[in-house]
Amino acid sequence: MLKKVTCILLACLTFIGFATLVKAEENSFVLKSTGIDLTEGNKTTLNYPKNTETPPVIRKFTSDDSENTLFCLDMDVETYPGLTYVSSGECEYNMSFSWLLKKFKEENPVVSNTKAYDTAYTSTQLAIWHFTNPNNDFVKTGAEIWALNPALESLVTEAKSHLDDLTTSQKLEKLTMNIDTQINSKADALDGYSSKSKITITPIDNNVKRNTDEFTTEYNDPELFVEVDGKRTNITNRSGVTLNFNKDHSEIDIEITKESFDKLPDKSKFILELDAHINAVNNAATYYDTQEGHTKHQRLGSYKPSDVKTVLAGVDALEVNKAEPTEPTEPTEPTEPTEPTEPTEPTEPTEPTEPTEPTEPIEPTEPTEPTEPTEPTESSKVPVSSETSTVVPVTTEGRTTNSSNSKNLPQTNDSKKGQLAISILGIIVVIGVVGIKLNSIKKLKNK
């Protein structure tokens, strides 16, 4: 019942609005409305919840252009026909509903009283409310209206992907133009001047890169200057100077004849200038308030295509030095090789030093007298085999004696001393001979 009363009131206010029209400013309009709730009856193909009251969707438009369809941007604030609205700028704070409004206008450029048109308008309005009034039970995330209408839910999902899109104006601000000039190599370095300049317009944002096909570019005619000591002279149309601009490949070929090139100062700076005019169609909707930037009434939104333009200025400077080639310098004479130095004579080996006399051995202590062996008993006598009599060679001054011929008697002190002295002397002589030989071998190696 409340819904029907609201619709009747809106229709009555529409009539009153027609009778009390005021002259609007140039950038303003007077609100009009059909006064028909599109959610009632069988006006659309949408399905609505049975246990939830459906908010009314009434098509609005401007008084001077019935094709300029308006949408409500806040379902919790009232408005009524006859109010004067003014533009408050682009809806850049939420690009989701800008995308929805643009999509609706592109798919429905002309107003028609058909179910298809009313379905598209109602679907767009409900999707917009999902973003402008996210806490409303009818359009919030998970509400029944989306489950009943899968196509409507898909529309909302797609709109969410455009939430952080840049406006067309913002995209154009992020464009930059670069001119890269390369001098052409020639067989004769003094045969005039030739170069090729490549022009590139580069987006500096990934959002822009996705939409570069939206832009169209027009170039002015390039100009070539020569600068000397900070003073520029335009030589674009000078005789012998040719600039060929291939716009399809974004390349500029510069050719200067030898005669014209020789007339330029020895040290010159070439400066190439080019302007690019970028055109695009806006992608942001416009929002309207009863006062610019503020309203106590419902905020409205609309999309109307318009051109957005910007100019990119490109400049490339190249130092050109016209120095004459210098004469080649004479090669320096090679220096005479130095005479090799005579090899030094090898030094004579030093004579080996005489071995030092051995020190006298310390007198050994007197051995104790052996005890007399006891006579063996007959039962304990064991025959001695020939194997027990081992011959042990004893070296004395290089001679070997057989100890088997010596008697098994204790030696005297004098004999022991003599044998010990002879052994020590022999060892010293051997060590001295070995040392002399090792010293001689070492000297031979050092040579």
Number of C-alpha atoms within 10 A of each C-alpha: 5 7 13 12 10 14 17 14 12 21 18 14 18 19 15 13 20 15 10 10 15 13 10 13 11 7 9 18 23 22 23 26 23 13 22 17 20 18 20 14 7 10 18 19 15 17 14 18 14 8 7 11 11 15 13 17 22 21 20 21 21 21 20 12 10 14 16 17 23 25 25 24 21 18 20 12 12 11 16 19 25 23 17 21 24 21 18 18 14 21 21 21 14 19 23 25 31 28 23 24 26 19 16 19 19 12 10 15 13 12 13 11 8 10 14 14 18 21 17 17 23 25 23 21 22 23 24 27 22 22 21 19 18 13 12 14 14 22 22 17 16 11 14 18 22 23 14 14 15 12 13 19 18 13 15 23 13 13 20 17 12 16 17 13 20 19 21 22 18 12 21 22 15 13 19 15 17 16 21 14 19 13 14 12 10 11 6 7 10 14 14 16 20 17 15 19 19 15 18 15 17 14 19 13 12 9 15 22 13 10 12 16 9 13 15 13 15 12 15 10 13 16 16 24 18 22 18 15 8 7 8 14 12 14 15 18 11 11 11 15 17 18 18 13 17 11 12 6 10 14 18 21 18 21 18 19 15 13 12 14 18 15 8 12 14 14 13 17 19 18 18 22 16 18 17 18 14 18 18 20 16 19 27 30 23 19 25 26 22 22 14 14 13 12 13 11 17 17 22 22 23 25 26 18 13 11 11 15 17 15 18 18 13 18 16 15 17 15 12 15 11 15 9 8 8 6 6 6 6 6 6 6 6 6 6 6 6 6 6 6 6 6 6 6 6 8 8 8 12 9 9 13 9 8 13 8 8 11 8 8 10 7 8 10 7 8 10 6 7 7 6 6 6 6 7 9 7 7 6 7 9 8 6 8 7 7 7 7 9 9 12 11 12 12 12 13 14 9 8 11 14 11 13 12 8 8 8 8 6 9 10 10 13 8 9 11 15 10 12 14 13 12 15 15 15 16 11 15 14 10 12 17 12 11 15 15 11 11 14 14 11 11 13 9 7 7 9
